[in-house]
């Protein structure tokens, strides 16, 4: 039995395919269209899922959609009517897309040739299913927390076997996710894209609640109760009736206007980021402590965009009574396509759970023959390795010699993190490597850290992790302190507060990647690599050989290891750029 899940029309459109209860393919539309956070109907992602199994849309038994469009439309109408006439311009601007796309999901699917049942699952239920029904737990407490679904912004409850019971919810406009996005906008970063930048900026600010004046000021904006329920003071916001988020009152509270993009990030901005992180952590901790009290279950699963707050994720097990945790690797809206597929198969159809998601390698892959054909068609010079051992040994040496290496292997990752399939790898021991990466490749803000990757069996030697190491660490979803004695030995991945957003890798998940890290350790004495996403600022992670080569040649990446082939950067790749088939955008 095939079940297809779909998410689209807001951000991070995606598709996921389940076969007999197992997720076998999943990808976000942005990887194919090259439009970051693409919102459009995920036709390319659906095509990939179908082609991965050699089937057509007629072979799909059920399709699920990640929200109830008419319920969401009801909320949109309500908020505009409640705020009329202030909402008039935004109302007129937002309506056309609802009638042209968002209320016509069934019609769109019929155009693709699908004529069977389509299930519409409430947004936070899709989030809950995406983290519980594919988790390793038969019973678990559940937290979903994001900007907003139809009406819900936060929900929690318990899952057992095939069933999910969301016992409590907080509704729009009160939202931790929208609060975080509002301050993201205030700090001059893009909403639904750059919240992680604010998280990365926060350690540069004052993280002491008693002395950070902006913590005290932001506490006027949100009222948090002991059970974790909360309410926003909407006088400080305009997102419910305008296409921007901070109000003039919020700007006055925070002592200045919205920061202009690319302008200097001052200490005031850093302290505001720190205050926001502190309040977010305070609210979620209270929610989780209350959730444990009502469920008495030591397992916890999380989904929703706020579930990507890796700084807080690494503190959950030490700050709450929970003992085990699992977080959907694609915690944002993209991950809901897995959720709806799992909910249909297990809960609606009542099929027994036999599968748990142990890795995120669910996207397209390219055989060595396909890669070789691409290279030769475009007259790209390459070296072919005889075997994986030779490739691993040589790549480790290149990284040890401070080269920046593009690493393109196997199936593409699912979710926002590069996990060793579409990664840029470099030497964490070089104190200049962070600047080298920013100058050569990423062109991003200097305050943003680069992530370390370590084999799971070595992680406890270098990081102060929870024991046993939680699975979300495999998905780069948890920040932990780096042991002090290694701060100077791996400076390129040690953040200003001595932490690292590590990825742990288990050998069965990605044997080649695992062995590469071990081989680098033999040369350097430190079995850790810098792992950053294979893309440049403002673009999605690469998907195809074309994307990878284009990214390499548009940056300062020194070498590309793609399949079993090695490519050295050339200065004038005219054969590639002049090709009609692969013309540059």
JOFENTA-V161968 format. One record per residue. RES is the residue in one small letter. OMEGA is omega in whole degrees, -180 to 180 (999 if undefined). NEAR is the number of other ideal C-beta (glycine too) atoms within 8 Angstrom. Layout:
res->RES omega->OMEGA near->NEAR
res->RES omega->OMEGA near->NEAR
//
This chain:
res->x omega->178 near->8
res->x omega->175 near->12
res->x omega->-179 near->14
res->x omega->175 near->15
res->x omega->-177 near->20
res->x omega->173 near->15
res->x omega->179 near->17
res->x omega->173 near->12
res->x omega->172 near->9
res->x omega->169 near->6
res->x omega->178 near->8
res->x omega->177 near->14
res->x omega->-176 near->16
res->x omega->172 near->19
res->x omega->178 near->16
res->x omega->-178 near->14
res->x omega->176 near->17
res->x omega->177 near->16
res->x omega->178 near->9
res->x omega->175 near->5
res->x omega->-179 near->11
res->x omega->176 near->8
res->x omega->-175 near->14
res->x omega->179 near->9
res->x omega->178 near->12
res->x omega->179 near->14
res->x omega->176 near->17
res->x omega->-175 near->14
res->x omega->-178 near->18
res->x omega->-176 near->13
res->x omega->-179 near->14
res->x omega->-178 near->10
res->x omega->-178 near->9
res->x omega->174 near->9
res->x omega->-174 near->9
res->x omega->-178 near->8
res->x omega->-178 near->9
res->x omega->-178 near->12
res->x omega->-168 near->9
res->x omega->177 near->11
res->x omega->-169 near->9
res->x omega->-177 near->16
res->x omega->-180 near->9
res->x omega->179 near->9
res->x omega->177 near->15
res->x omega->179 near->13
res->x omega->178 near->8
res->x omega->-179 near->14
res->x omega->-179 near->15
res->x omega->-179 near->13
res->x omega->180 near->7
res->x omega->180 near->10
res->x omega->-178 near->12
res->x omega->-178 near->4
res->x omega->176 near->7
res->x omega->-179 near->6
res->x omega->179 near->9
res->x omega->179 near->6
res->x omega->180 near->9
res->x omega->-179 near->13
res->x omega->180 near->7
res->x omega->173 near->15
res->x omega->177 near->14
res->x omega->178 near->17
res->x omega->-165 near->13
res->x omega->176 near->15
res->x omega->175 near->14
res->x omega->-172 near->10
res->x omega->-178 near->11
res->x omega->176 near->7
res->x omega->177 near->11
res->x omega->177 near->13
res->x omega->176 near->11
res->x omega->179 near->9
res->x omega->179 near->12
res->x omega->178 near->10
res->x omega->-178 near->8
res->x omega->-176 near->8
res->x omega->179 near->13
res->x omega->178 near->13
res->x omega->-180 near->8
res->x omega->-176 near->7
res->x omega->-180 near->9
res->x omega->8 near->9
res->x omega->-178 near->4
res->x omega->-176 near->7
res->x omega->-170 near->14
res->x omega->-177 near->8
res->x omega->180 near->6
res->x omega->178 near->11
res->x omega->-179 near->10
res->x omega->-178 near->7
res->x omega->-173 near->8
res->x omega->-173 near->10
res->x omega->-174 near->8
res->x omega->-177 near->7
res->x omega->177 near->9
res->x omega->-177 near->11
res->x omega->180 near->7
res->x omega->-175 near->7
res->x omega->-162 near->9
res->x omega->178 near->11
res->x omega->-175 near->9
res->x omega->-178 near->9
res->x omega->-179 near->12
res->x omega->179 near->7
res->x omega->179 near->7
res->x omega->-180 near->10
res->x omega->178 near->10
res->x omega->177 near->9
res->x omega->178 near->6
res->x omega->179 near->9
res->x omega->-179 near->8
res->x omega->-175 near->11
res->x omega->-178 near->4
res->x omega->-174 near->8
res->x omega->171 near->5
res->x omega->178 near->12
res->x omega->176 near->12
res->x omega->-174 near->9
res->x omega->178 near->16
res->x omega->-170 near->11
res->x omega->-177 near->14
res->x omega->172 near->14
res->x omega->176 near->12
res->x omega->175 near->18
res->x omega->-178 near->17
res->x omega->179 near->18
res->x omega->-178 near->17
res->x omega->179 near->16
res->x omega->-178 near->18
res->x omega->-171 near->13
res->x omega->174 near->14
res->x omega->178 near->12
res->x omega->178 near->11
res->x omega->-174 near->6
res->x omega->173 near->11
res->x omega->177 near->6
res->x omega->-175 near->9
res->x omega->167 near->14
res->x omega->-176 near->14
res->x omega->171 near->17
res->x omega->171 near->16
res->x omega->-175 near->17
res->x omega->-178 near->15
res->x omega->177 near->15
res->x omega->176 near->9
res->x omega->171 near->13
res->x omega->172 near->12
res->x omega->173 near->12
res->x omega->-172 near->8
res->x omega->176 near->15
res->x omega->179 near->16
res->x omega->174 near->13
res->x omega->175 near->14
res->x omega->-179 near->13
res->x omega->-177 near->13
res->x omega->175 near->12
res->x omega->177 near->14
res->x omega->-177 near->7
res->x omega->-178 near->6
res->x omega->-169 near->9
res->x omega->178 near->7
res->x omega->178 near->14
res->x omega->176 near->8
res->x omega->-169 near->13
res->x omega->-177 near->7
res->x omega->177 near->8
res->x omega->172 near->10
res->x omega->-172 near->11
res->x omega->175 near->7
res->x omega->13 near->11
res->x omega->179 near->11
res->x omega->-173 near->9
res->x omega->174 near->14
res->x omega->180 near->13
res->x omega->-180 near->14
res->x omega->172 near->15
res->x omega->-180 near->14
res->x omega->180 near->13
res->x omega->179 near->14
res->x omega->179 near->13
res->x omega->174 near->14
res->x omega->178 near->14
res->x omega->180 near->14
res->x omega->-179 near->14
res->x omega->173 near->13
res->x omega->179 near->11
res->x omega->-175 near->12
res->x omega->-178 near->7
res->x omega->-178 near->10
res->x omega->-179 near->9
res->x omega->-167 near->8
res->x omega->177 near->9
res->x omega->179 near->14
res->x omega->176 near->7
res->x omega->178 near->11
res->x omega->176 near->16
res->x omega->179 near->12
res->x omega->180 near->11
res->x omega->-171 near->15
res->x omega->-180 near->14
res->x omega->177 near->12
res->x omega->180 near->9
res->x omega->-180 near->15
res->x omega->-177 near->8
res->x omega->178 near->10
res->x omega->-179 near->6
res->x omega->-174 near->6
res->x omega->-176 near->4
res->x omega->178 near->6
res->x omega->-176 near->15
res->x omega->-178 near->7
res->x omega->171 near->12
res->x omega->-180 near->12
res->x omega->180 near->8
res->x omega->180 near->11
res->x omega->176 near->14
res->x omega->175 near->8
res->x omega->-175 near->8
res->x omega->-176 near->11
res->x omega->178 near->12
res->x omega->-177 near->6
res->x omega->179 near->10
res->x omega->-177 near->8
res->x omega->179 near->5
res->x omega->178 near->7
res->x omega->175 near->15
res->x omega->-175 near->8
res->x omega->179 near->12
res->x omega->177 near->7
res->x omega->170 near->13
res->x omega->-170 near->9
res->x omega->174 near->7
res->x omega->-178 near->6
res->x omega->-175 near->12
res->x omega->175 near->14
res->x omega->-175 near->9
res->x omega->-179 near->11
res->x omega->176 near->11
res->x omega->177 near->10
res->x omega->178 near->9
res->x omega->169 near->4
res->x omega->-168 near->7
res->x omega->-177 near->12
res->x omega->176 near->13
res->x omega->176 near->9
res->x omega->179 near->5
res->x omega->178 near->8
res->x omega->179 near->13
res->x omega->178 near->12
res->x omega->179 near->7
res->x omega->-176 near->11
res->x omega->168 near->10
res->x omega->176 near->5
res->x omega->-180 near->6
res->x omega->175 near->4
res->x omega->-180 near->8
res->x omega->177 near->11
res->x omega->-180 near->6
res->x omega->177 near->6
res->x omega->176 near->4
res->x omega->-177 near->7
res->x omega->173 near->3
res->x omega->-175 near->10
res->x omega->176 near->6
res->x omega->177 near->6
res->x omega->179 near->9
res->x omega->180 near->13
res->x omega->179 near->14
res->x omega->177 near->13
res->x omega->177 near->15
res->x omega->179 near->16
res->x omega->180 near->17
res->x omega->179 near->14
res->x omega->180 near->14
res->x omega->179 near->15
res->x omega->-179 near->12
res->x omega->178 near->14
res->x omega->-180 near->14
res->x omega->180 near->11
res->x omega->-178 near->9
res->x omega->-176 near->13
res->x omega->177 near->14
res->x omega->179 near->11
res->x omega->176 near->13
res->x omega->-175 near->14
res->x omega->177 near->15
res->x omega->177 near->11
res->x omega->179 near->11
res->x omega->178 near->13
res->x omega->-178 near->14
res->x omega->-177 near->7
res->x omega->-180 near->7
res->x omega->-177 near->9
res->x omega->179 near->5
res->x omega->-174 near->10
res->x omega->175 near->8
res->x omega->-179 near->13
res->x omega->172 near->17
res->x omega->-175 near->18
res->x omega->170 near->16
res->x omega->-173 near->15
res->x omega->-174 near->15
res->x omega->180 near->13
res->x omega->176 near->12
res->x omega->175 near->17
res->x omega->178 near->11
res->x omega->-173 near->10
res->x omega->177 near->12
res->x omega->179 near->14
res->x omega->-178 near->11
res->x omega->-179 near->15
res->x omega->-179 near->11
res->x omega->-171 near->9
res->x omega->-175 near->12
res->x omega->179 near->10
res->x omega->-177 near->5
res->x omega->-178 near->7
res->x omega->180 near->10
res->x omega->-178 near->6
res->x omega->-177 near->13
res->x omega->180 near->6
res->x omega->-176 near->9
res->x omega->173 near->14
res->x omega->-179 near->16
res->x omega->178 near->14
res->x omega->-177 near->17
res->x omega->173 near->13
res->x omega->-169 near->16
res->x omega->-179 near->15
res->x omega->-174 near->13
res->x omega->179 near->12
res->x omega->-177 near->13
res->x omega->-178 near->17
res->x omega->177 near->17
res->x omega->172 near->16
res->x omega->-178 near->18
res->x omega->-178 near->21
res->x omega->177 near->18
res->x omega->-180 near->16
res->x omega->-179 near->15
res->x omega->178 near->17
res->x omega->-174 near->15
res->x omega->-172 near->14
res->x omega->-173 near->15
res->x omega->180 near->12
res->x omega->-178 near->8
res->x omega->174 near->8
res->x omega->174 near->6
res->x omega->-176 near->9
res->x omega->178 near->6
res->x omega->177 near->10
res->x omega->-171 near->5
res->x omega->168 near->8
res->x omega->-175 near->6
res->x omega->-175 near->11
res->x omega->176 near->7
res->x omega->-177 near->7
res->x omega->-179 near->12
res->x omega->-172 near->13
res->x omega->-174 near->13
res->x omega->-179 near->15
res->x omega->173 near->11
res->x omega->-178 near->7
res->x omega->179 near->8
res->x omega->179 near->7
res->x omega->180 near->8
res->x omega->178 near->6
res->x omega->-180 near->9
res->x omega->180 near->13
res->x omega->178 near->12
res->x omega->178 near->8
res->x omega->-178 near->12
res->x omega->-177 near->12
res->x omega->177 near->8
res->x omega->-177 near->7
res->x omega->176 near->11
res->x omega->178 near->7
res->x omega->-179 near->12
res->x omega->-177 near->6
res->x omega->172 near->9
res->x omega->179 near->6
res->x omega->179 near->8
res->x omega->-180 near->11
res->x omega->-178 near->4
res->x omega->-177 near->6
res->x omega->-178 near->9
res->x omega->179 near->6
res->x omega->180 near->9
res->x omega->-179 near->13
res->x omega->-178 near->12
res->x omega->-178 near->9
res->x omega->180 near->10
res->x omega->178 near->16
res->x omega->179 near->13
res->x omega->178 near->9
res->x omega->180 near->11
res->x omega->179 near->14
res->x omega->179 near->10
res->x omega->173 near->6
res->x omega->171 near->9
res->x omega->173 near->9
res->x omega->-171 near->14
res->x omega->170 near->15
res->x omega->-172 near->15
res->x omega->-174 near->14
res->x omega->-173 near->13
res->x omega->170 near->11
res->x omega->-177 near->7
res->x omega->180 near->9
res->x omega->-180 near->14
res->x omega->174 near->15
res->x omega->179 near->12
res->x omega->-171 near->11
res->x omega->-175 near->6
res->x omega->170 near->12
res->x omega->-172 near->13
res->x omega->176 near->15
res->x omega->172 near->13
res->x omega->176 near->16
res->x omega->-173 near->13
res->x omega->166 near->13
res->x omega->-175 near->16
res->x omega->178 near->12
res->x omega->-169 near->17
res->x omega->-179 near->13
res->x omega->-176 near->15
res->x omega->-179 near->10
res->x omega->-177 near->11
res->x omega->180 near->5
res->x omega->-171 near->7
res->x omega->179 near->15
res->x omega->178 near->10
res->x omega->179 near->8
res->x omega->180 near->12
res->x omega->-180 near->15
res->x omega->-180 near->11
res->x omega->-174 near->8
res->x omega->-167 near->10
res->x omega->-162 near->13
res->x omega->179 near->9
res->x omega->-175 near->7
res->x omega->-176 near->6
res->x omega->-176 near->6
res->x omega->-177 near->5
res->x omega->-177 near->8
res->x omega->-177 near->9
res->x omega->170 near->11
res->x omega->-170 near->13
res->x omega->173 near->13
res->x omega->171 near->17
res->x omega->-177 near->14
res->x omega->176 near->15
res->x omega->-173 near->13
res->x omega->-178 near->10
res->x omega->177 near->4
res->x omega->-170 near->11
res->x omega->-176 near->14
res->x omega->177 near->8
res->x omega->-172 near->5
res->x omega->-175 near->13
res->x omega->177 near->12
res->x omega->-174 near->6
res->x omega->167 near->13
res->x omega->179 near->9
res->x omega->-10 near->5
res->x omega->-176 near->4
res->x omega->-177 near->10
res->x omega->179 near->12
res->x omega->180 near->9
res->x omega->176 near->12
res->x omega->177 near->15
res->x omega->-178 near->13
res->x omega->-180 near->13
res->x omega->-176 near->13
res->x omega->-178 near->13
res->x omega->176 near->13
res->x omega->178 near->11
res->x omega->174 near->13
res->x omega->170 near->8
res->x omega->-179 near->16
res->x omega->-170 near->9
res->x omega->-177 near->6
res->x omega->-180 near->5
res->x omega->-178 near->11
res->x omega->-178 near->10
res->x omega->-180 near->4
res->x omega->177 near->8
res->x omega->-174 near->15
res->x omega->-175 near->12
res->x omega->179 near->15
res->x omega->180 near->14
res->x omega->-178 near->12
res->x omega->-175 near->12
res->x omega->179 near->7
res->x omega->177 near->6
res->x omega->-177 near->9
res->x omega->175 near->13
res->x omega->175 near->15
res->x omega->-169 near->13
res->x omega->165 near->16
res->x omega->171 near->16
res->x omega->-178 near->13
res->x omega->177 near->16
res->x omega->-170 near->9
res->x omega->-177 near->9
res->x omega->-179 near->5
res->x omega->-175 near->10
res->x omega->-172 near->14
res->x omega->-178 near->7
res->x omega->178 near->11
res->x omega->179 near->13
res->x omega->-177 near->13
res->x omega->177 near->11
res->x omega->179 near->13
res->x omega->179 near->15
res->x omega->-179 near->10
res->x omega->176 near->12
res->x omega->178 near->16
res->x omega->178 near->12
res->x omega->-179 near->7
res->x omega->-171 near->9
res->x omega->-173 near->10
res->x omega->-179 near->4
res->x omega->-178 near->12
res->x omega->-179 near->10
res->x omega->174 near->14
res->x omega->163 near->13
res->x omega->175 near->16
res->x omega->174 near->15
res->x omega->-173 near->13
res->x omega->-178 near->9
res->x omega->178 near->14
res->x omega->171 near->9
res->x omega->-177 near->10
res->x omega->176 near->7
res->x omega->180 near->4
res->x omega->174 near->8
res->x omega->173 near->11
res->x omega->-177 near->11
res->x omega->180 near->12
res->x omega->-172 near->12
res->x omega->174 near->8
res->x omega->177 near->12
res->x omega->179 near->8
res->x omega->-177 near->10
res->x omega->-179 near->15
res->x omega->178 near->15
res->x omega->179 near->11
res->x omega->179 near->15
res->x omega->-174 near->12
res->x omega->176 near->11
res->x omega->-178 near->6
res->x omega->178 near->9
res->x omega->175 near->8
res->x omega->-174 near->14
res->x omega->-177 near->9
res->x omega->173 near->14
res->x omega->174 near->13
res->x omega->-172 near->12
res->x omega->-170 near->12
res->x omega->179 near->10
res->x omega->-176 near->7
res->x omega->178 near->14
res->x omega->178 near->13
res->x omega->176 near->14
res->x omega->-177 near->7
res->x omega->175 near->11
res->x omega->-176 near->7
res->x omega->-175 near->4
res->x omega->-178 near->4
res->x omega->-173 near->9
res->x omega->-180 near->6
res->x omega->-179 near->9
res->x omega->-173 near->12
res->x omega->-180 near->10
res->x omega->-179 near->5
res->x omega->180 near->9
res->x omega->-177 near->4
res->x omega->-175 near->5
res->x omega->-179 near->10
res->x omega->180 near->7
res->x omega->173 near->5
res->x omega->999 near->3
//
